[in-house]
Structures are given as C-alpha cells and as structure tokens.
Amino acid sequence: MHDSSNPYAAPRQDDAADPRIAWLRPAPRRQRFVNYVIDLVVFLIACFMAGGFFGFVDGLTGTDLLALLDGPTGGRVFGATAYVLFYLAFELSLGQTPGKMATATRIVTEEGGKPTAGQLLTRCVARLIPFEPFSVLTKDGVMWHDSLSKTRVVCDTREPRVDPHP
C-alpha cells in the first residue's frame, strides 16, 4: 500500500508513468541527419548573407569589419559564436530549428516538457565538442548535446503511441 505521507516509500508504477510523455517517439537517426543537413544549409546561407552585409557596411563606411575575421583565431571564434547563436535563436524563439520544422520534430526535456533557456544553451555549446556528431552512432543513439542538456528530439505528432512491450 502506498502512503503519500511517507517520503521514503517506493513509488508505485502509476506514479512513475507520466501521461505527458506517453505519446513521445524519439526521432530516428536518419531524420536527425536530415535535420542537421537542412540546418547546416540554412546556417551557411545566413553566414553568406552576413558576410555580404559586413562587406556592404565596409564599403559604405570605409571600415574594415571583415579584417576581424583574419587569421585562424578570429574566424574560428566568429564561426563558433555564430553557430551557437544560430541554434540558440531558433530554439529559444520557436522551439525548433529550420530542419526540425521541415521534418516535424522538436526538442523536449527528458520528462517531455519544454526545455529551459539553460538547457538550450547547453545543447548549443555542446555541439562545439569535437566529434560530437559521431555520438549519434552510440548504442542508444542519444547525442552528447542531448544527454548533457537532458533533452531529447522527438517526432512532433500528437498521436498516442502504442507500446508493443508494456
């Protein structure tokens, strides 16, 4: 018998089952790869447009903003910052990146809720870990930016999922 006043009592099975996440289905690896490719293309287009804008401003003002990117450090710092800001802007404002919108996937916490700003920032920064894209090849397919931020990418369908192994 479960005593709700006893904080040390073992949880019942129905206490642990959360109806909010019963319908969540993890996004398959190929869908996540498509997300990545779409996001990369959109990111590169955005960088190209930003470069054109900086070049236009340089021409109008006579300043040399693009000189800040000269050398290996300036370009890497700018690229990493732009990459984090790209993902963070989409995930904070819309909850999805362009790739996730195109493939009907979204980010949720491990419990199925809406991720916090801190979790989204952790996701974005963790993407900078060398070889992080290869973490999708792990046995469970959970990428490092998911596990470190305690988030998951799921299919964005509201259909109830029937578990064949209850």
URFENQUI-V221056 format. One record per pair of residues at least 6 apart in sequence whose ideal C-beta (glycine too) atoms are under 7 Angstrom apart, sorted by sequence separation. I is the first residue (numbers start at 1). J is the second residue. D is the distance in whole Angstrom. If there is no record, write none. Layout:
((I:J:D) (I:J:D))
//
This chain:
((3:9:5) (58:64:6) (68:74:5) (69:75:5) (90:96:7) (91:97:7) (100:106:6) (109:115:5) (126:132:7) (146:152:6) (2:9:6) (58:65:5) (90:97:5) (108:115:7) (136:143:5) (146:153:7) (57:65:6) (58:66:6) (90:98:7) (107:115:6) (135:143:5) (69:78:5) (135:144:4) (2:12:5) (87:97:6) (96:106:5) (109:119:7) (54:65:5) (55:66:7) (95:106:6) (132:143:7) (54:66:6) (95:107:7) (132:144:5) (132:145:6) (129:144:6) (91:107:6) (126:144:6) (127:145:5) (126:145:4) (123:145:5) (126:148:5) (126:149:7) (92:117:6) (122:148:6) (123:149:4) (122:149:4) (92:120:6) (123:151:6) (91:120:5) (119:149:5) (119:150:6) (88:120:6) (119:151:6) (88:121:6) (47:82:6) (88:124:5) (115:151:5) (87:124:4) (43:83:7) (46:86:6) (84:124:5) (87:127:7) (110:150:5) (84:125:6) (109:150:6) (110:151:7) (109:151:6) (110:152:6) (43:86:5) (108:151:7) (83:127:7) (107:151:5) (108:152:6) (107:153:6) (108:154:6) (80:128:6) (105:153:5) (106:154:6) (105:154:7) (105:155:6) (106:156:5) (104:155:6) (105:156:6) (104:156:5) (104:157:7) (42:98:5) (39:97:5) (39:98:6) (38:98:6) (39:99:4) (38:99:4) (35:97:7) (36:99:7) (35:99:3) (38:102:5) (34:99:7) (35:100:5) (35:103:6) (34:103:5) (35:105:6) (31:103:5) (31:105:6) (27:105:4) (24:108:7) (24:112:6) (21:111:6) (21:112:3) (20:112:5) (18:111:6) (18:112:6) (32:136:6) (29:136:6) (29:141:6) (32:153:6) (26:152:6) (27:153:5) (27:154:6) (26:154:6) (27:155:6) (25:154:6) (24:154:5) (25:155:5) (23:158:6) (23:159:7) (25:161:5) (23:160:5) (22:160:7) (23:161:5) (22:161:7))
//
